Amino acid sequence: MKYSYALALLGLVGCVVGNAETHERSDAGQDAKQISDGGVSAAPKQHASCPTGPVAEARDQPRKPDAGRVSELPTRYRLALMNRYGVRAMGAKGVACDGNSVWLVTDFSLEHARLESGEIYETITFRELGLMPQSTSGITLLDGQLYVALGESAMIVSIDPESRKIVTRFQSPGASDLEVSAGKLIASDSIGNASVIDPKTGAIRDRFAVGDTANRDYGIAVRDNVIFVGRMFGGMDVFDVSTGEELGHVTKGDGDEFLATEDVGTMCVNRGNVLILSKLGLSEYAVCDP
């Protein structure tokens, strides 16, 4: 009788534990689904803001295979992940920040998407603009006009999204990404140069090095006269736009490097935060002190 009662009690405990484990796995699965591939859910996943306390320098930690070159200069900023938005980024070659929305450029169209919902609510095709680009690269927004880099023709065109017409066009220095600083265009060329361009005439006002062929740039963002330069082979550095001086290195909030395989991509600055369009989708980072 006592033996049968003990067996029954053990069975009841096992059932309770099994149900708890099943519930925990279910919750974890939902969390993983919500943040995978740039956020399957339209609602952004919330993350911690700037970390408190010092973080060990990334170059003192074990290097990951694709971490790229680590700057000899000290870490200037850490970027802490805030949100990962559910904006559909398939085929996008560039991103321009626009407050509560972003503009994406593909080889076929310009797409206006709401950040919070991920809804694409406006599309301008290159065909209706009279353009048939074989490829595109960067996009940025200046004074209400979209500036788009067309890859194969080394051309930058400005487009009025209200009238859906081309305003101007000029030759580019081989722009792979575009940004704005003090009313001028900043274009990176993916081989280590950044050019300051007059947006009306296309005249190059300045040019400075942000890398070299062995440490190529891949995606730029400008914030407070500081240009963030993502590296094609992993890593991120910052430069002064006015002087071209390299200011230091950038890591993630926990001190890890930005990886070429998933973190690095085309960028823009939105309300002081850096948005990166990468293989992970559209991620928003707070700029934090080291």
C-alpha positions as CSV (number, residue, x, y, z in Angstrom):
1,M,0.0,0.0,0.0
2,K,2.8,2.4,1.0
3,Y,4.8,1.4,-2.2
4,S,1.8,2.2,-4.4
5,Y,1.3,5.6,-2.8
6,A,4.9,6.5,-3.3
7,L,4.8,5.7,-7.0
8,A,1.7,7.8,-7.4
9,L,3.3,10.7,-5.6
10,L,6.4,10.5,-7.8
11,G,4.2,10.4,-11.0
12,L,2.4,13.6,-9.9
13,V,5.7,15.5,-9.3
14,G,7.0,14.4,-12.7
15,C,3.8,15.6,-14.4
16,V,4.1,19.1,-12.8
17,V,7.8,19.4,-13.7
18,G,7.1,18.3,-17.3
19,N,4.4,20.9,-17.7
20,A,6.6,23.7,-16.4
21,E,9.4,22.7,-18.8
22,T,7.0,22.6,-21.7
23,H,5.7,26.1,-20.8
24,E,9.2,27.5,-20.5
25,R,10.3,26.1,-23.9
26,S,7.1,27.6,-25.4
27,D,8.0,31.0,-24.0
28,A,11.6,30.8,-25.2
29,G,10.4,29.8,-28.7
30,Q,8.1,32.8,-28.9
31,D,11.0,35.1,-27.9
32,A,13.3,33.6,-30.5
33,K,10.7,33.9,-33.2
34,Q,10.0,37.6,-32.3
35,I,13.7,38.7,-32.8
36,S,14.9,36.3,-35.5
37,D,15.7,37.7,-39.0
38,G,15.1,41.3,-38.3
39,G,12.0,40.8,-36.3
40,V,9.2,38.6,-37.6
41,S,6.8,40.4,-35.3
42,A,5.9,44.0,-36.5
43,A,6.3,45.3,-32.9
44,P,10.0,46.1,-32.1
45,K,11.8,44.0,-29.5
46,Q,12.8,46.1,-26.6
47,H,16.4,45.9,-25.3
48,A,18.5,47.4,-22.6
49,S,19.8,51.0,-23.1
50,C,23.3,52.1,-22.6
51,P,25.2,49.8,-20.2
52,T,26.5,51.2,-16.9
53,G,30.1,50.7,-15.8
54,P,33.2,50.0,-17.8
55,V,33.4,47.3,-20.4
56,A,36.7,45.5,-21.3
57,E,38.2,46.7,-24.5
58,A,37.1,44.4,-27.4
59,R,40.7,43.9,-28.6
60,D,41.6,42.4,-25.2
61,Q,38.9,39.8,-25.6
62,P,39.1,36.7,-27.8
63,R,38.7,37.7,-31.5
64,K,35.8,36.2,-33.5
65,P,36.8,35.0,-37.0
66,D,35.2,37.9,-38.9
67,A,35.7,40.7,-36.4
68,G,37.9,42.5,-38.9
69,R,40.8,44.9,-38.0
70,V,40.6,46.4,-34.6
71,S,41.6,50.0,-34.4
72,E,44.7,50.8,-32.4
73,L,42.9,53.8,-31.0
74,P,40.8,53.4,-27.8
75,T,37.1,52.8,-27.9
76,R,35.3,56.1,-28.5
77,Y,31.6,54.8,-28.5
78,R,29.6,51.8,-27.7
79,L,26.4,51.1,-29.6
80,A,23.7,49.5,-27.4
81,L,20.9,47.6,-29.2
82,M,17.6,49.3,-28.5
83,N,15.1,47.9,-31.1
84,R,15.0,45.5,-33.9
85,Y,12.2,46.5,-36.3
86,G,10.0,44.3,-38.4
87,V,10.6,46.4,-41.6
88,R,10.8,44.1,-44.6
89,A,14.4,44.6,-45.8
90,M,14.7,41.9,-48.6
91,G,16.6,43.3,-51.5
92,A,17.2,46.7,-49.9
93,K,20.6,48.3,-50.7
94,G,20.3,51.4,-48.5
95,V,18.3,53.1,-45.8
96,A,17.5,56.8,-45.1
97,C,16.1,57.8,-41.7
98,D,12.9,59.9,-41.7
99,G,11.6,60.2,-38.2
100,N,8.9,57.6,-37.6
101,S,9.7,56.0,-41.0
102,V,12.6,55.0,-43.2
103,W,13.2,55.0,-47.0
104,L,14.6,51.9,-48.5
105,V,16.2,51.6,-51.9
106,T,16.3,48.4,-54.0
107,D,17.4,47.9,-57.6
108,F,13.8,48.5,-58.7
109,S,12.2,51.0,-56.4
110,L,12.1,53.4,-53.4
111,E,10.0,52.2,-50.5
112,H,8.7,54.2,-47.6
113,A,8.1,52.1,-44.5
114,R,6.8,52.8,-41.0
115,L,9.2,51.8,-38.3
116,E,6.7,50.6,-35.7
117,S,4.5,48.5,-37.9
118,G,6.9,47.7,-40.7
119,E,4.2,48.7,-43.2
120,I,5.4,49.8,-46.6
121,Y,2.9,52.6,-47.4
122,E,4.5,54.3,-50.4
123,T,6.5,53.0,-53.4
124,I,8.2,54.9,-56.2
125,T,9.5,52.7,-59.0
126,F,12.5,53.7,-61.1
127,R,10.5,52.9,-64.2
128,E,8.1,55.7,-63.4
129,L,11.1,58.0,-62.9
130,G,12.4,57.1,-66.3
131,L,15.4,55.2,-64.8
132,M,16.5,51.7,-65.4
133,P,19.4,51.2,-63.0
134,Q,21.2,47.9,-63.1
135,S,22.1,48.4,-59.4
136,T,21.8,50.9,-56.6
137,S,23.8,51.4,-53.4
138,G,23.1,54.3,-51.0
139,I,20.2,56.6,-50.2
140,T,19.8,59.6,-47.9
141,L,17.3,62.4,-47.3
142,L,18.2,66.1,-47.4
143,D,15.8,69.1,-47.4
144,G,12.9,66.8,-48.4
145,Q,14.7,65.3,-51.3
146,L,15.9,61.7,-51.7
147,Y,19.4,61.3,-53.0
148,V,20.1,57.9,-54.5
149,A,23.4,56.4,-55.7
150,L,23.1,54.4,-58.9
151,G,25.9,51.9,-59.0
152,E,26.6,51.0,-62.6
153,S,26.5,54.6,-63.9
154,A,28.4,56.2,-61.0
155,M,25.5,58.7,-60.8
156,I,23.7,60.4,-57.9
157,V,20.1,61.5,-58.6
158,S,17.9,63.6,-56.3
159,I,14.2,62.8,-56.3
160,D,11.2,64.8,-55.0
161,P,9.0,62.2,-53.3
162,E,6.0,64.5,-53.4
163,S,6.0,65.1,-57.2
164,R,7.7,61.8,-57.9
165,K,10.1,63.5,-60.3
166,I,13.9,63.7,-60.6
167,V,15.2,67.2,-59.5
168,T,18.9,66.9,-60.4
169,R,21.6,64.4,-61.3
170,F,25.4,64.4,-61.3
171,Q,28.4,62.1,-61.4
172,S,29.4,60.5,-58.1
173,P,32.8,59.4,-56.9
174,G,31.6,55.8,-56.9
175,A,29.3,56.1,-53.9
176,S,28.4,52.9,-52.0
177,D,26.6,54.7,-49.2
178,L,25.3,58.2,-48.7
179,E,24.7,60.4,-45.6
180,V,24.3,64.1,-44.8
181,S,26.4,66.5,-42.7
182,A,26.0,70.3,-42.4
183,G,23.9,70.5,-45.6
184,K,26.4,68.5,-47.7
185,L,26.3,64.9,-49.0
186,I,28.8,62.5,-47.6
187,A,29.6,59.5,-49.9
188,S,31.7,56.5,-49.1
189,D,33.1,54.5,-52.0
190,S,33.8,51.1,-50.4
191,I,37.6,51.3,-51.0
192,G,38.4,53.6,-48.1
193,N,37.4,57.1,-49.1
194,A,34.7,59.6,-48.0
195,S,33.8,62.6,-50.2
196,V,31.9,65.8,-49.2
197,I,29.7,66.7,-52.1
198,D,27.7,69.9,-52.9
199,P,24.1,68.5,-53.2
200,K,23.1,71.0,-55.9
201,T,26.1,70.9,-58.2
202,G,27.8,67.6,-57.4
203,A,31.1,69.3,-56.9
204,I,33.4,67.5,-54.5
205,R,34.3,69.9,-51.6
206,D,36.6,67.6,-49.6
207,R,37.8,64.0,-49.5
208,F,39.4,62.1,-46.7
209,A,40.5,58.5,-46.0
210,V,38.3,56.2,-43.9
211,G,40.1,53.0,-44.6
212,D,42.0,51.3,-47.4
213,T,41.5,48.4,-49.8
214,A,42.4,45.9,-47.1
215,N,40.1,47.6,-44.6
216,R,37.2,48.7,-46.8
217,D,34.3,50.8,-45.6
218,Y,30.8,49.4,-45.8
219,G,28.0,51.7,-44.5
220,I,28.3,55.1,-43.0
221,A,26.3,57.3,-40.6
222,V,26.9,60.9,-39.5
223,R,26.0,62.2,-36.0
224,D,27.1,65.5,-34.6
225,N,29.9,65.9,-37.2
226,V,31.2,62.4,-36.4
227,I,31.1,59.8,-39.2
228,F,30.6,56.1,-38.1
229,V,32.2,53.8,-40.6
230,G,31.3,50.1,-40.7
231,R,33.9,47.7,-42.1
232,M,33.2,45.3,-44.9
233,F,35.2,42.6,-43.0
234,G,33.9,43.5,-39.6
235,G,34.4,46.3,-37.0
236,M,33.5,50.0,-36.9
237,D,35.5,53.2,-36.5
238,V,34.6,56.9,-36.2
239,F,36.1,60.0,-37.9
240,D,35.8,63.7,-37.7
241,V,33.9,64.9,-40.8
242,S,35.6,68.4,-40.7
243,T,39.2,67.2,-40.4
244,G,39.1,63.6,-41.5
245,E,40.9,62.6,-38.3
246,E,40.3,59.1,-37.0
247,L,38.8,59.5,-33.5
248,G,38.6,55.9,-32.3
249,H,36.9,52.6,-32.4
250,V,33.2,51.6,-31.9
251,T,32.0,48.3,-30.3
252,K,28.6,46.9,-29.3
253,G,27.3,47.7,-25.9
254,D,28.9,44.7,-24.3
255,G,32.3,45.4,-25.9
256,D,32.0,42.8,-28.7
257,E,33.0,43.7,-32.3
258,F,30.5,44.3,-35.1
259,L,30.6,41.2,-37.2
260,A,30.7,41.2,-41.0
261,T,28.5,38.2,-41.2
262,E,25.5,39.8,-39.5
263,D,26.0,43.2,-37.9
264,V,27.5,45.5,-40.5
265,G,25.5,47.2,-43.2
266,T,24.2,50.4,-44.6
267,M,23.4,53.0,-41.9
268,C,21.6,56.3,-41.0
269,V,21.1,58.4,-37.9
270,N,17.5,58.8,-36.5
271,R,16.9,61.1,-33.5
272,G,20.4,60.6,-32.3
273,N,20.4,56.8,-32.6
274,V,22.2,54.8,-35.3
275,L,20.1,52.5,-37.5
276,I,21.9,49.7,-39.3
277,L,20.3,47.6,-42.1
278,S,22.1,44.3,-42.1
279,K,21.5,40.6,-42.5
280,L,19.7,40.8,-39.1
281,G,17.2,43.3,-40.4
282,L,16.8,46.9,-39.3
283,S,18.4,47.5,-35.9
284,E,18.4,50.6,-33.8
285,Y,21.4,51.4,-31.5
286,A,21.8,54.1,-28.8
287,V,25.2,55.8,-28.9
288,C,26.9,55.4,-25.5
289,D,30.1,56.6,-23.9
290,P,32.8,53.9,-23.5
